């Protein structure tokens, strides 16, 4: 009985640490704070694109109010507050993520029309991760079935996010700075929440407003299927040079901000804190096992890691995302431990094509799953961690968080 209460207590504290991290990088607070520090004069048009678009736009409204004369919000399905947008007479669209569909193409065309319709005023862009899938205007010869096939391949390829976005840019008229050709000479200000290593503006949302002249060299080393490689090379030939200088991109929230807030809250709860600066990347299974072993062999306290891993998907993947996959791999190592816990979750509140943010596992996860007829190695091989973790009671569901700064992994050794 005492162990049960102790387990629940530690799990609750891990969730509390994660929530403190999310609050520190929430889009509304991040944007309003930056605009209060550095005000934006005069009437403006507002364009917010990404998973955190609604929260970021709300932060702009807190500071600018009616000075936002027109606004366009484009976000993931379920992430738009339509009643709020209607009250402000803002236009809002929901589009597909992580794989684009017809709504993504419609959003891309609407974006171009909105830019044209607001040619007489400055624009405030609010960009967050997810824009790569949410808005698209493809190059000639690329249609929706081709985009879907490409994204399906990319999501299961094991490539890093920067490499995947490089492929997307080569197939797009608006990514990689392509949108600049529609902006003319008007004043543009850009605030962004970073969901990429190094907080590089050219990578966030596939760099709608940041040209990448070195794109061809970056993609030269990738091993791609022939059908994709041929079209990608054609896309690189079609790319148009930009006449205007790109605007500066102001980063208002990052993974490091979230990690620092998690560390602060863990310290306030009385734990020794170990904050690791190396960015998580590579295979989710190997990473989950490595972090679990570090917990088992390490000192008591809270360990914090951040980044994004990847999962090479089988032909017919099951339910879950990279954080659930990492957590299950960790749970396999932690099995039987009574002192170690690990939380792995996406800061945007989603993990892959699921509505769950990730999972919080402990030494009893595998035993609980086996009672329900699940076997960990089989679930990992099938990329089906989500169903097992649902059965074991370890999934974390936050709903839309209003931010997106990659993934957090928080370990606790009691």
N, C-alpha and C positions, 0 to 999 in steps of 0.2 A: 504493500500500500504506500509506504513512504517513497519507494522508487518511482511509483506511478506519479505521485505528486511532484517529485523532483523532475521527472521527464517533462511533464506538462509545463512546469515553471521555466525550464530552460528553453523549451520550444517557444513559449510566449515571449521570452526575452529576445530570442533571435528575430522573431517577427517584428518586435518593437524596434530593434536596431535597423532592420530593413526599411521600415516605415519612416524612420528619421532620415535615412538616406534619400528616400523619394521626396520627402517634404523639402529638402534643401535644394533640389533642382527642378521643382515644379514650375512649369512654363509661365503661369500667371505671375508668380512672384519674381521670377528671373527677368521677365520683360519689363514689368512695371518698375522694378528696381533700377534697371539700366536706363530707362527713359526718364526717371526722376533725377538720376545723376547727370544725364546728358540729354536735355529736353529736345524735342523735335518741333520746330516752329511751323506755324501756318497750317492750312488744310492739306490733307494727304489722302491718297488712296492706299488701301491696305490689302496685301496679299499674304495669306498664311497657308503654308503647305506642309503636311507631315502629320505624324501621329500626335504631336503635341500642338497642332495648329489651333485648336479651340482654346486651350489654356493660354497660349501665347497671345492670341488675339484679345482675349479677355484682359490680359495684363496691359496691352496697348490701350484698350478702351478705358481702363482705370485712370490712365494718365492723360489721354487725348480727348476722350469723350466725343462730342459732336464735331471735333476737328477732323475726325475720320469721316470723310464725305461719302466714300463708297468702299465696300470691302468684299473680298472673295475668300472664303474659307474652304479648303479642300483637305479632307482627312479620311482616315480609315472608317469603314462601316462600324457604327456604334460609338464613334468618338466625337460626333458633332452634337452640340446642344442647339437643336433647331429652334426651340422657343426663344432662347436668348438672341439668336441671329435674327429672327423675325422682328423682335422688339427693336433692334437697331437698324432694321431695313437692310441687313447684310445678306448677300447671296452665299449659300453654303451647299457644298456637294460632298457626297461620300463616294469613295472609289475603292478599288480592290487592292488588297495587300495580303500576302507577299507576292502573289502572281497577278499581273495586270489583266483586266478584262475590258469589255467595251466601255465601261464607266471610266476607266483610266484614259482611254482615247478621247472620250467626250470631255473629260476634265481638262485634258491638254488643249483641245480646241477652244474651250471656254476661257482658259487662262490667256490664250493669245488674243481673243476678242476683248477680254477685260482690259488687257494692257493697251490695246488700241483705243478703247472707249475712254480711257483715263489719260490720254496723251497730254492733257493740259495741266496736269498736276504732278507733284512729286509722289513717289511710291515708297512705302515702307514694306519690305519683305520680311516675313517671319518664317524661317526654314527649320525643319526638324527631320529626323530620320523617317524613312517611309516614302519620301517624295519620289524615290526612284521608281516605285511601282504605281503610285497614286496618280501621277500625271505623265502623259507620254504623247509625243508627236513623232512618229517613226519616220525614218528616211524612206525614200522611194524604194519600192520593192519589198518592204517589210510590212506584213499585215498582222492582225491580231493572232491568228493561229501560230505564226512564226514566233511572235513575242512570247506566247504562252509556252511553246516548246522550248524556247531559249531559257526562260526563267525556271521552268521545271528542271532543265538540265543543270543550270547554275546552282540551284538550291540543293541539289544532290551531288554536286561535283567535288565538294571539299575545298573549293577555292576560298581565299580570304575575301572579306567584304570589299576591299579596295579593288581587287581583281575582278570581282563580279560587276562592280559598278563601272569599271573600265569597259567591259564588254557592252554594258547597257548604253554607255555614252556613245560608243561607236555606231550604234544602231539608232540614235536619236537625233532629232533636229534641235532639241531644246536643252539637253544635258551637256555637260562639259563646256559651259559658257554659251551654248547655242541661243539661250533666251535673250542674250544681250542685243542681238540684231533687231529685236522688236522694240527696244526701249528708247531709241533715239538718244537725245542729249539731256533728257530730264534728270533731275536729282533723284538719286536712289539711295536708300539706307537699308542695310541688311543686318538683322539680328538672327542668330542661329543657336540652337542647342545641338551639341556635338554628340554623335553616336558612333564615332570612328576613332581609331588609335591616332594619336598625335593631333587630334582636333583640326584636321586639314580642311579648309573650306572647299577645296576642289573635290573632296570625297563626300562631304555631308550632302545628302539628297542628290548625289551624282553631280554636284556643282553646277546648278542651273545658271548661276551668274559668275562662275569662275572658270575661265578658259584653261585648257590643259594641253599646251602645244606638244608636250612630250608623250601624248597618249599612244602614238604608234609604237614607239620604242618600248613602252611599258607592256604592251600586249604581245610583243613579238615572241616572248619566251613561253607563252601559254600553249598548252597542248589542247586543242579544241577539236570537236568532231568536224568532219569535212563540210557538212551542210552549214554549220555556224561560221567556220573559219572563212569560207568564201564570201558570205554576206557581210561579215565584219570588215573584211578588207575593202569591200565596195563602200561600206559606210565611212571608212576613214578617207577614202578618195572624195566623198561627197561633202565632207565637212567644210564649212565656210569660215574664212578668217574674220575676226571681229575688229571693227574700226575703233570702237570706243574702249576706253580703259575700264576694267572691271571695278565695281565698288568695293570698298573695304568690307569685310565680313566680321562683325563683332560677335564673339562667342560669349554667350550669357550663362551657360551651364555645361558642365563636363562631368565625366566619370570621376575625375579626381575630386571634384566638389562633393559628389555623393559618397565616395570612400571616406573623405575627411569627416563628413557628418556621421557616418556609421561608426567611425572610430571614436568620435566624441561621445556619442550616445553609449557605446559599449563601456567607455571609461566611466561615464556617469553612473552606470549600473554596477560598477565596482570590479570590472574585469581588466586584467592585463590585456593590452591590445598589440597585435602584430599586423601591421599594414604593409602588404607586399606591393612593390612598385612595378614588378614585371607584369606585363600585360598577358592575360590568358589568351591563348590562341591554339590552333591545331585541333586534333581529334578529341571529341568530347569524352569518349570512353577512357582514353589514356589519361586525360586531364583529371577526370573524376576520381580515378583510382589513385593518381599521384597525390591529389589534395587530401583524400581520405587517409592515405598512409602518413602524410605529414601531420595530420591531426592526431592519429593514433600514437605517433612517436614523439610528438611535440609536448610543450609545457601546457599547463592549464591556462585558459584565457580565450580570447576571441581573435581569430585570424580572418583577414579581409583581403579578397582578391577581386579583380575586375577585368573585363575584356569580353571577347566573344570567341567561342569555340565553333567547331563545325562537325556535321555528321554526314558521312557518305551513305546515302539512302539506298536500300535495296529496291528492286523493281516495283514492289507493291508495299510501301511503307505503312506502318500502322499509325497509332495515335501518339502524339507528343511533339516535343521540340528539343532543341539542343540542351536547354537547362534541365529538362526532365531526364534526358538521356544521361547527362553528366551526373545528376543526382542519383540515378539508379546505379550507375557504375560505382559511385562512391559508397552507396548503401551496401553493395556486394562486399566491399572491403571492411565496412564498419560492422557487419553482421556479428551480433553477440556482444558488442561493446555496450557498456552501461554509462559511459561518460562522454561520448562524442556525438555531435549533431552537425548537420551541414545543410545550409539553405542555398539553393541556386535559382535565380529568378531574373527575368528580363525587367528592366526598369520601366518599360513601356506598358507593363501589365499583360503582355502576351508572350507566348513562347511558341515560335513556329506557327503553324496554322491552327492553333488552339486558343481557347478563351482563358486558359490558365497561365499564370505568370511563370510558374516553375514548380519546385517542390522543396519540402523540408524533410530530410530523412534522418534516421537514427539507427541504432543497433538492432532495433526490432522490426525495421521495415521489411526485410526479406522474409522473416518468419510470418509476419502478418499477411504478406502477399501469398506465401505458399499455402496458408490456410484457405485462401480463396482460389487455389488451383493455378497460380502463376509461377513461372520459373524465370529467374532474372536473366540468365544468359540467353535464353530463347527470346525474351522480350527485347534485349539489346540487339540481337542479331536481326530482328524483324523491325527495328526502329519503332517499337511499340511500348516504350516506357510509360506513356501516359495511362494506358489501361491498367497496368500493374500498380502504378502509384495511386490511381483512383481507388483501386481495391484495397490498398494498404492504408488509405486515409491520409496521404502525405502531400497531395496537391495544394498549391497556394493559388488562390484566385483573388485578385485585387480589383478587377475592372480597369477601365482606362485611368492612367495615373497623371496625365497631363505633362509627361516628360518622356525622354528616350535617350539615355546615356549609356547604352550597351548593357551588359549583364553584370550582376553582382553575385559573388559566391562568398558566403559568410559561414565560417566554421566555428564551433564552440566546443571546447574541451572543459568539462566541469571538474 
